Amino acid sequence: MNRYLALIVLIGLTACQSRSSAPEETPVTSLGQAEAAPAAQNQSLQRVIEADGFSSKGTIETVTEVPVYARISEQIVELDIELGQRVKKGQVVARLNQAVLKDRIDRNKAELEKAQFQYQAILMGQGYKRGEIESAPEEIKRQARVNSGYNIAQASLQQLEHELTYCTITAPISGAVSRLETTLYSAATPGVPLFYIVDTEHLKVCFDVLENELHKFPAGTSIQVISVAYPTEVHEATVSAISPVVEKNGMVHLEATLQPHPHLMPGMTAIVTQIRK
């Protein structure tokens, strides 16, 4: 029995050794193709740079990034955005709970009604009949409104009705949601951004040139911009700002206004080249 058991163990060890010593087959995958794609893009980008003779690494930035705030402290009950979503100016992007404000409005309407009754009672006590109240002198009516509390009740109601509009939050500009700082059903706090909207319709490319090349880029000069993400696409930009300071390394900072494009996003790395004349 022991000999049979030893024989079985020996056969098993031999099989395992044979499998481990066998050469592994190289799996046929598309890895080579995946590695070839970036290489081809880099070669395409390099050809453009070499053809133009000048190149500078730059960064695409937005002209405007706007924080969106809540004006009152209430719970967020609707959040119709997500990171990267494009929105239009005036589009409803979030809503706050209205229950508390509506309850206060109902109470203020009752207070205003009571104050109006007191206002009429004061004028009628001065000899004016109900149908003649509006014909009373303006100064007497003003004093009656003050004494009855009518003015305060009316102002409070108008303020609450105005605050009710704050429960609907709209996009202040057109663009894309760049940062989310809140979540659904969390509490909105005035002064604390709910999220940010980046203006994707107004972009610029920031780059540096050597001091001895600055004369080639006066304001209004047209340049070409190629993003690293999309090296086959060439975009045109116009030099719009030149730093008045030469840095210690002999570089001068420039900015150029870009035409909007769906593939251009703030933060992208880009190569700036001259337009060949």
C-alpha atoms as one frame of an Amber mdcrd trajectory, in Angstrom:
protein
   0.000   0.000   0.000   2.831   2.337   0.903   4.616   1.504  -2.382   1.506
   2.428  -4.394   1.168   5.725  -2.524   4.826   6.562  -3.109   4.447   5.773
  -6.823   1.434   8.099  -7.159   3.322  10.969  -5.460   6.339  10.441  -7.725
   4.201  10.555 -10.873   2.543  13.773  -9.700   5.880  15.512  -8.994   7.217
  14.476 -12.392   4.187  15.969 -14.186   4.495  19.256 -12.313   8.184  19.501
 -13.143   7.482  18.866 -16.812   4.890  21.662 -16.934   7.120  24.162 -15.169
  10.109  23.420 -17.397   8.083  23.768 -20.621   8.686  27.126 -22.422   5.841
  29.577 -22.046   4.042  30.591 -25.167   3.909  34.268 -25.850   0.234  35.242
 -26.046  -0.794  36.982 -29.207  -2.436  40.229 -28.132  -2.917  43.750 -29.436
  -0.329  45.121 -26.989   2.084  45.856 -29.803  -0.591  47.799 -31.612  -1.486
  49.711 -28.432   2.181  50.641 -27.940   2.542  51.593 -31.590  -0.330  54.104
 -31.493   1.338  56.626 -29.098   4.602  56.212 -30.998   2.856  57.072 -34.260
   1.243  60.106 -32.660   4.589  61.317 -31.327   6.191  60.883 -34.754   3.354
  62.877 -36.330   3.799  65.619 -33.774   7.578  65.641 -34.251   7.208  65.999
 -38.031   5.047  69.100 -37.582   7.543  70.625 -35.162  10.515  69.934 -37.403
   8.715  71.380 -40.419   7.964  74.673 -38.683  11.388  75.102 -37.089  10.044
  76.638 -33.847   8.197  74.972 -31.048   7.390  75.715 -27.443   5.620  73.624
 -24.874   2.512  75.315 -23.520  -0.577  74.725 -21.435  -4.175  75.311 -22.429
  -6.004  77.293 -19.786  -9.434  78.777 -19.346 -10.068  82.498 -19.220 -12.780
  82.068 -16.594 -13.679  79.502 -13.946 -16.736  80.531 -11.926 -17.711  79.153
  -8.509 -21.442  78.576  -8.002 -22.822  79.409  -4.550 -26.075  79.014  -2.669
 -27.407  82.273  -1.210 -29.275  80.652   1.662 -28.673  77.735   4.020 -30.938
  74.888   2.975 -30.691  71.231   2.034 -29.900  70.345  -1.585 -32.822  68.300
  -2.862 -31.928  68.280  -6.552 -28.497  68.273  -8.203 -28.730  67.996 -11.977
 -25.014  68.041 -12.811 -21.983  65.780 -12.829 -18.285  66.305 -13.396 -17.515
  67.295 -16.979 -21.149  67.990 -17.886 -21.697  70.947 -20.200 -24.295  73.490
 -19.148 -25.833  76.611 -20.648 -26.115  79.973 -18.957 -29.410  80.173 -17.067
 -29.881  76.383 -16.987 -31.273  75.035 -13.690 -28.475  73.007 -12.092 -29.669
  72.553  -8.495 -32.639  73.140  -6.190 -32.820  73.701  -2.447 -35.553  72.631
  -0.035 -38.420  75.171  -0.087 -40.563  73.768   2.754 -39.240  76.048   5.513
 -39.476  79.198   3.419 -42.986  78.406   2.193 -44.115  77.890   5.783 -42.663
  81.267   6.762 -44.344  82.900   3.763 -47.726  81.526   4.813 -47.268  82.937
   8.328 -46.191  86.324   6.988 -49.209  86.484   4.726 -51.400  86.044   7.814
 -49.442  88.789   9.622 -49.811  91.091   6.648 -53.554  90.479   6.565 -53.780
  91.296  10.270 -51.715  94.475   9.783 -53.967  95.539   6.922 -57.010  95.138
   9.140 -55.322  97.288  11.815 -54.479  99.895   9.177 -58.114 100.161   8.129
 -59.258 100.253  11.751 -56.966 103.202  12.508 -58.300 105.217   9.579 -61.904
 104.346  10.369 -61.233 105.452  13.952 -60.293 108.844  12.570 -63.685 109.190
  10.883 -63.030 107.694   7.477 -65.573 105.163   6.261 -64.457 101.872   4.701
 -65.128 103.090   1.174 -63.382 106.415   1.845 -60.065 105.102   3.218 -58.160
 105.571  -0.025 -59.314 109.179  -0.263 -57.610 110.043   3.042 -54.553 112.345
   2.866 -51.321 110.480   2.071 -49.629 111.571   5.293 -52.467 110.174   7.413
 -52.364 106.874   5.520 -48.583 106.706   5.962 -48.900 107.146   9.717 -51.628
 104.496   9.824 -49.428 102.024   7.946 -46.541 102.637  10.360 -48.681 102.332
  13.481 -50.406  99.175  12.265 -47.137  97.428  11.335 -48.356  97.095   7.772
 -45.076  98.312   6.224 -42.966  95.852   8.222 -45.244  92.912   7.427 -45.268
  93.758   3.734 -41.461  94.133   3.566 -40.945  90.828   5.382 -43.237  89.002
   2.985 -41.481  90.472  -0.054 -38.104  89.452   1.359 -39.218  85.879   1.944
 -40.727  85.609  -1.525 -37.446  86.879  -2.940 -35.472  84.326  -0.908 -37.701
  81.603  -2.315 -36.193  82.278  -5.740 -32.765  81.452  -4.256 -33.900  77.836
  -3.922 -33.517  77.484  -7.679 -29.842  77.681  -8.670 -28.945  78.354 -12.296
 -25.658  78.302 -14.183 -24.110  81.800 -14.251 -22.181  81.046 -17.460 -22.064
  78.466 -20.220 -19.325  75.880 -19.869 -18.502  72.564 -18.233 -18.579  71.492
 -14.598 -14.917  71.341 -13.568 -15.132  70.659  -9.824 -17.875  69.268  -7.596
 -17.693  70.356  -3.966 -21.052  69.056  -2.711 -23.441  66.104  -2.919 -27.168
  65.573  -3.149 -29.042  66.049   0.165 -26.113  67.797   1.815 -26.512  71.252
   3.351 -25.746  74.285   1.212 -23.878  77.062   2.995 -23.631  80.638   1.679
 -20.036  81.513   0.822 -19.011  77.884   0.241 -18.912  76.864  -3.467 -21.219
  74.046  -4.517 -19.250  73.458  -7.709 -17.264  75.269 -10.387 -18.042  75.895
 -14.039 -15.155  76.379 -16.429 -15.747  78.518 -19.500 -14.867  76.183 -22.364
 -15.847  78.755 -24.988 -12.983  81.102 -24.065  -9.625  79.326 -23.878  -6.027
  80.466 -24.113  -2.665  78.790 -24.519   0.185  79.919 -22.273   3.775  79.399
 -23.434   7.282  80.838 -23.145   9.728  82.018 -25.786  13.382  82.983 -25.622
  14.130  86.667 -25.280  15.860  86.742 -28.682  12.713  85.274 -30.305  10.261
  87.712 -28.758  10.286  89.969 -31.826   8.611  87.163 -33.778   5.503  87.223
 -31.592   4.010  90.717 -31.367   0.412  91.029 -30.166  -1.968  89.791 -32.861
   0.449  87.213 -34.274  -1.212  84.015 -35.442   0.267  80.750 -34.185  -0.543
  77.054 -34.436  -1.414  74.944 -31.410  -1.269  71.150 -31.353  -2.490  69.326
 -28.279  -0.580  66.246 -27.168  -3.888  64.397 -26.802  -4.887  65.031 -30.449
  -1.615  65.525 -32.388  -3.290  65.332 -35.799  -5.452  68.386 -35.081  -3.971
  71.835 -35.628  -5.671  74.822 -33.994  -5.072  78.493 -34.643  -4.527  81.021
 -31.880  -3.714  84.722 -31.672  -1.138  86.236 -29.330  -3.134  88.368 -26.919
  -0.833  89.068 -23.956   2.918  89.436 -23.473   4.565  89.572 -20.072   6.498
  92.823 -19.512   9.146  90.907 -17.559  11.985  88.736 -18.850  12.547  85.848
 -16.441  15.982  84.993 -15.038  16.302  82.100 -17.483  15.859  84.463 -20.404
  12.276  83.395 -21.156   9.253  85.620 -21.769   5.710  84.450 -20.969   3.033
  84.814 -23.665  -0.664  84.045 -23.921  -2.698  83.439 -27.053  -6.467  83.285
 -27.493  -7.741  79.974 -28.869 -10.776  79.241 -30.952 -13.088  76.883 -28.998
 -13.093  73.210 -29.974 -14.692  70.120 -28.358 -11.280  68.445 -28.027  -9.609
  71.369 -26.246  -9.774  71.383 -22.457  -8.090  73.429 -19.723  -4.949  71.801
 -18.377  -3.988  70.120 -21.667  -0.353  70.124 -22.721   0.148  71.639 -26.144
   2.927  72.418 -28.610   2.987  75.940 -30.036   4.470  76.460 -33.492   4.720
  79.378 -35.890   2.490  79.623 -38.924   4.610  79.325 -42.001   4.217  82.255
 -44.386
